[in-house]
Structure formats: C-alpha cells, structure tokens
Amino acid sequence: MSKTTNKFSPEVRERAVRLVLDNEAQHGTRWQAIMSISAKIGCSAQTLNDWVKKAEVESGKRAGVPVATADRLKELEREVRELRQANEILRKASAYFAMAELDRRSK
C-alpha cells in the first residue's frame, strides 16, 4: 500500500484516463495527449501515464495482473505464511509432548 495520500478521487482518475484514450488521435502521440491532459488536471504526466496503463491492464488491453487478482494473491500468501507458522508451532508442541510422555514412561 502506498504511503502517500491519494490527491485525486477515483472519478477524476477515470475521467482523465478516458480523456487520454478518447483524445489520443487528436494529438500526435499518446504521450502528447497525456502531457496535455495532465497539465489540465494538475497531476504529473507520469502519474497519468501510470493510471492509463493500470486501466488498460484492468480492461485486458495490456498484459499484467489486475488489482483484484494481485490483492487476492497477497491475501493467500499471508494465509499460507500464517498456516506455516501454526504448523511449526504444532510440530514443536507435538515433539515436546512426545518427549514428556517418554520421560513419564521411563520413570
């Protein structure tokens, strides 16, 4: 998760991306469209370019992992890590109690 605050609402981001995609043909290149629109909405061109790329990934027009899939993957990785820790604790507890049972029987 980003440590910076999001200055722009999702609606503004969506509108800016839509403007870039709709007006790309009117400018010479996509980058020129991004430069023009980013100046109008008050964000950096690189930020707007990142928004456009992310929108293309989400729509399937560009290769990449959609946000929902990446979030689910992080959640599953966290769950696997927690389960491995629990298994390790159970393994150690089992060994401890097995040794205690052997000690009790030998007396």
C-alpha positions in Angstrom: 0.0 0.0 0.0 1.3 3.4 -0.8 2.3 5.7 2.0 1.2 8.8 0.1 -2.3 10.1 0.2 -4.3 10.0 -3.0 -4.9 13.6 -4.1 -7.3 12.6 -6.9 -10.6 10.8 -6.5 -11.3 7.6 -8.5 -13.8 9.6 -10.6 -11.1 12.2 -11.6 -8.7 9.4 -12.4 -11.3 7.6 -14.6 -12.2 10.8 -16.4 -8.6 11.6 -17.0 -7.9 8.2 -18.4 -11.0 8.3 -20.6 -9.8 11.7 -21.9 -6.4 10.4 -22.8 -7.9 7.3 -24.6 -10.5 9.4 -26.4 -8.3 12.3 -27.4 -5.1 10.3 -28.3 -5.9 10.5 -32.0 -6.2 14.3 -31.9 -2.6 14.6 -30.5 0.4 13.2 -32.3 1.1 10.5 -29.7 -0.3 9.2 -26.6 2.4 10.9 -24.6 1.4 14.3 -26.0 -2.2 13.6 -25.0 -1.0 12.7 -21.5 1.1 15.8 -21.3 -1.8 18.0 -22.3 -4.4 16.4 -20.0 -2.1 16.1 -17.0 -1.4 19.8 -17.2 -5.2 20.5 -17.1 -6.0 18.3 -14.1 -2.9 19.2 -12.2 -1.0 15.8 -11.9 2.3 14.8 -13.3 2.4 13.2 -16.8 4.0 10.1 -15.4 1.2 9.7 -12.8 -1.4 9.9 -15.6 0.5 7.5 -17.7 0.5 5.0 -14.8 -3.3 5.4 -14.5 -3.7 4.8 -18.2 -1.5 1.7 -18.0 -3.4 0.4 -15.0 -6.7 1.0 -16.7 -5.5 -1.0 -19.8 -4.4 -3.9 -17.6 -7.8 -3.9 -15.8 -9.7 -3.9 -19.1 -7.4 -6.7 -20.6 -5.9 -4.5 -23.3 -2.4 -4.7 -21.7 -0.7 -7.7 -20.2 -0.4 -7.6 -16.4 -2.1 -8.6 -13.2 -5.4 -6.9 -12.4 -5.6 -5.3 -9.0 -8.3 -7.7 -7.7 -6.0 -10.7 -8.6 -3.0 -9.1 -7.0 -4.9 -8.4 -3.8 -6.2 -12.0 -3.7 -2.7 -13.3 -4.2 -1.4 -11.2 -1.3 -4.2 -12.4 0.9 -3.5 -16.1 0.0 0.3 -15.6 0.6 -0.5 -14.1 4.0 -2.7 -17.0 4.8 -0.1 -19.6 3.7 2.5 -17.8 5.9 0.2 -17.9 8.9 -0.6 -21.6 8.3 3.1 -22.5 8.1 3.7 -20.7 11.4 0.8 -22.6 13.0 2.1 -25.9 11.6 5.6 -25.2 13.0 4.2 -24.4 16.4 2.1 -27.6 16.4 5.1 -29.6 15.3 7.2 -28.2 18.2 4.4 -28.8 20.7 4.0 -32.4 19.4 7.7 -33.1 19.8 7.7 -31.5 23.3 4.7 -33.6 24.5 6.1 -36.8 22.9 9.3 -36.2 24.9 7.4 -35.6 28.0 5.4 -38.8 27.5 8.6 -40.8 27.0 10.1 -39.2 30.2 7.0 -40.1 32.1 7.0 -43.8 30.9 10.7 -44.2 31.7 10.2 -43.4 35.4 
